[in-house]
Amino acid sequence: MSSSALHSITLPSKEKLSAEVITPEMPKAVYVFAHGAGAGMQHPFMKSLSEELATRGIASLRYNFLYMEQKKKRPDFPAVAHQAVAAAIDKARQLFPDIPLVAGGKSFGGRMTSQYLSGHPESEIAGIVFVGFPLHPAGKPGIDRATHLGKIKVPMLFLQGTRDTLAEWTLIESVTQKLATASLLKFEGADHSFKVPKQNLLPKLAEEISLWVDSIL
């Protein structure tokens, strides 16, 4: 059995962010899980993946970025998003002082998390999980968004669909091959939202994250 609790995260500006923690009975790790650009922490994908992780012994802390909290459509500038990442990690550490933390998120959330951690190696994070890294805008292939990843020393897990228009497979494969701490998992036929006809990939995503967490702890 797992339990769920709502929390509040305070930014340096004193503004508040909503958060939800799902905790299994004996968590082996905690995933600080940031949402993508277009949907907040209560999106069914976010909530369902967190519930799947709980069945595999991984607690999660989902949280909103400030723009989502304020019901704005334009994502925060990186400096503001990074403050949210830092505050969420601090909150998870307060709630789970003795349990390893991994961080990351869906698309934009994973990218903002890795940007923050690339500049803060002192953060006590065991690894980073990207649920669809947004390597480039749709229709504009490139790898500039991956430049900061080379500064990260902790293990990184990339879960990527082969039909992801924000990460052409050959490009994300090339990028991760050059990163000493990266693991890339292919989800055949999945798009950026991990949708595949007549399949529910959420259990598979959770299982792969759990196996990877076991391997790094």
C-alpha positions as CSV (number, residue, x, y, z in Angstrom):
1,M,0.0,0.0,0.0
2,S,1.1,3.6,-0.7
3,S,-0.1,6.9,0.8
4,S,-0.5,10.3,-0.9
5,A,-0.1,13.7,0.7
6,L,-0.3,17.3,-0.7
7,H,2.5,19.7,0.2
8,S,3.6,23.2,-0.4
9,I,7.0,24.3,-1.6
10,T,8.3,27.8,-0.9
11,L,10.5,29.6,-3.4
12,P,13.2,32.2,-2.4
13,S,10.7,34.8,-3.6
14,K,8.2,33.4,-0.9
15,E,5.8,32.3,-3.6
16,K,4.3,28.8,-3.1
17,L,4.3,25.8,-5.4
18,S,1.9,22.9,-5.1
19,A,3.4,19.4,-4.7
20,E,2.1,15.9,-4.1
21,V,4.1,13.0,-2.5
22,I,3.2,9.4,-3.1
23,T,5.0,7.1,-0.6
24,P,5.1,3.2,-0.6
25,E,5.5,1.5,2.7
26,M,9.3,1.0,2.4
27,P,10.7,3.3,-0.3
28,K,14.1,2.4,-1.7
29,A,14.4,5.8,-3.5
30,V,12.5,9.1,-4.1
31,Y,11.9,10.5,-7.6
32,V,11.7,14.4,-7.7
33,F,9.4,14.5,-10.7
34,A,8.9,17.7,-12.7
35,H,6.2,18.1,-15.3
36,G,6.4,19.0,-19.0
37,A,5.8,22.4,-20.6
38,G,2.1,21.9,-21.4
39,A,0.6,20.1,-18.4
40,G,1.1,20.3,-14.7
41,M,1.8,17.8,-11.9
42,Q,-1.8,16.5,-11.9
43,H,-1.8,15.4,-15.5
44,P,-2.9,11.8,-15.7
45,F,0.5,10.7,-17.2
46,M,2.4,12.2,-14.2
47,K,0.0,10.9,-11.6
48,S,-0.2,7.4,-13.1
49,L,3.5,7.0,-13.6
50,S,4.0,8.0,-9.9
51,E,1.5,5.4,-8.8
52,E,3.3,2.8,-10.9
53,L,6.6,3.7,-9.4
54,A,5.1,3.4,-5.9
55,T,4.2,-0.2,-6.6
56,R,7.9,-0.8,-7.2
57,G,9.2,0.8,-4.1
58,I,9.9,4.3,-5.4
59,A,8.3,7.3,-3.7
60,S,7.8,10.5,-5.8
61,L,7.4,14.2,-5.3
62,R,5.6,15.9,-8.1
63,Y,5.4,19.7,-8.2
64,N,4.3,22.6,-10.3
65,F,6.6,25.1,-11.8
66,L,5.6,28.7,-11.0
67,Y,4.0,29.5,-14.3
68,M,1.7,26.5,-14.0
69,E,0.8,27.5,-10.5
70,Q,-0.1,30.9,-11.8
71,K,-2.1,29.4,-14.7
72,K,0.1,31.0,-17.3
73,K,0.8,29.3,-20.6
74,R,4.4,30.4,-21.2
75,P,6.9,28.3,-19.3
76,D,9.2,30.1,-16.8
77,F,12.6,31.3,-17.8
78,P,15.3,28.8,-16.9
79,A,16.5,30.9,-13.9
80,V,13.0,30.8,-12.4
81,A,12.5,27.1,-13.2
82,H,15.8,26.2,-11.6
83,Q,14.7,27.8,-8.4
84,A,11.7,25.5,-8.4
85,V,13.9,22.4,-9.1
86,A,16.2,23.4,-6.2
87,A,13.3,24.0,-3.8
88,A,11.6,20.7,-4.8
89,I,14.9,18.8,-4.2
90,D,15.2,20.5,-0.8
91,K,11.7,19.6,0.1
92,A,12.2,15.9,-0.8
93,R,15.4,15.9,1.3
94,Q,13.4,17.3,4.3
95,L,10.7,14.7,3.9
96,F,13.0,11.7,3.2
97,P,16.3,12.6,4.9
98,D,17.7,9.0,4.8
99,I,16.5,7.8,1.4
100,P,18.4,8.3,-1.9
101,L,17.0,10.9,-4.2
102,V,16.8,10.8,-8.0
103,A,15.5,13.8,-10.0
104,G,14.3,14.6,-13.4
105,G,11.0,14.8,-15.2
106,K,8.9,14.8,-18.3
107,S,10.3,16.7,-21.2
108,F,10.8,20.4,-20.1
109,G,10.9,19.3,-16.4
110,G,13.7,16.9,-17.0
111,R,15.6,19.5,-19.1
112,M,15.3,22.2,-16.4
113,T,16.3,19.7,-13.7
114,S,19.5,18.7,-15.6
115,Q,20.3,22.3,-16.3
116,Y,20.1,23.1,-12.6
117,L,22.1,20.0,-11.6
118,S,24.8,20.7,-14.2
119,G,25.6,23.9,-12.3
120,H,25.2,22.4,-8.8
121,P,27.2,19.2,-8.5
122,E,27.0,19.6,-4.7
123,S,23.4,18.5,-4.8
124,E,22.9,15.1,-3.2
125,I,21.2,13.5,-6.2
126,A,22.0,9.8,-7.0
127,G,20.9,10.1,-10.6
128,I,18.7,11.8,-13.2
129,V,15.7,10.3,-15.0
130,F,14.5,11.9,-18.3
131,V,11.0,10.8,-19.4
132,G,11.4,12.0,-23.0
133,F,14.3,14.5,-23.2
134,P,13.3,17.4,-25.5
135,L,16.5,17.5,-27.5
136,H,15.2,20.0,-30.1
137,P,12.0,21.8,-31.1
138,A,9.7,19.8,-33.4
139,G,10.9,20.0,-37.0
140,K,14.2,21.7,-36.0
141,P,16.7,18.9,-35.4
142,G,19.8,19.9,-33.4
143,I,21.8,19.0,-30.3
144,D,22.4,22.4,-28.6
145,R,20.0,21.6,-25.8
146,A,22.3,18.7,-24.8
147,T,25.5,20.8,-24.3
148,H,25.1,21.1,-20.5
149,L,24.7,17.3,-20.0
150,G,28.5,16.8,-20.4
151,K,29.0,18.6,-17.0
152,I,26.9,16.0,-15.1
153,K,28.8,13.3,-13.3
154,V,25.9,11.3,-11.8
155,P,24.1,8.4,-13.8
156,M,21.5,9.5,-16.2
157,L,18.6,7.5,-17.7
158,F,17.0,8.5,-20.9
159,L,13.6,7.0,-21.7
160,Q,12.9,7.8,-25.4
161,G,10.3,6.9,-28.0
162,T,11.4,6.3,-31.6
163,R,8.6,8.5,-32.9
164,D,9.5,11.4,-30.6
165,T,9.4,14.6,-32.8
166,L,11.4,16.5,-30.1
167,A,14.3,14.0,-30.2
168,E,15.2,12.3,-33.5
169,W,16.4,8.9,-32.6
170,T,19.7,9.1,-34.4
171,L,20.5,12.4,-32.6
172,I,19.5,11.3,-29.1
173,E,21.4,8.1,-29.6
174,S,24.5,10.0,-30.7
175,V,24.3,12.4,-27.8
176,T,23.9,9.7,-25.1
177,Q,26.7,7.6,-26.5
178,K,29.1,10.5,-25.8
179,L,28.0,10.7,-22.2
180,A,30.0,8.4,-19.9
181,T,27.1,8.2,-17.3
182,A,24.1,7.9,-19.6
183,S,21.8,4.9,-20.4
184,L,19.4,5.2,-23.3
185,L,16.3,3.0,-23.5
186,K,14.3,2.7,-26.7
187,F,10.5,2.6,-26.7
188,E,9.7,1.4,-30.3
189,G,6.9,3.4,-31.9
190,A,6.3,5.7,-29.0
191,D,5.9,9.5,-29.5
192,H,6.9,12.3,-27.1
193,S,3.9,11.4,-24.9
194,F,4.8,7.7,-24.9
195,K,1.7,6.9,-26.8
196,V,1.6,3.7,-28.8
197,P,-1.6,2.3,-30.4
198,K,-3.3,-0.3,-28.1
199,Q,-0.5,-0.2,-25.6
200,N,-0.1,1.3,-22.1
201,L,3.6,1.9,-21.6
202,L,3.4,3.3,-18.1
203,P,4.1,-0.1,-16.3
204,K,7.1,-0.6,-18.6
205,L,8.4,2.9,-18.0
206,A,8.1,2.4,-14.2
207,E,9.7,-1.0,-14.4
208,E,12.7,0.3,-16.3
209,I,13.2,3.2,-13.9
210,S,13.0,0.8,-11.0
211,L,15.6,-1.5,-12.5
212,W,17.9,1.4,-13.2
213,V,17.5,2.7,-9.7
214,D,18.5,-0.7,-8.4
215,S,21.6,-0.7,-10.6
216,I,22.9,2.7,-9.4
217,L,22.1,2.4,-5.6
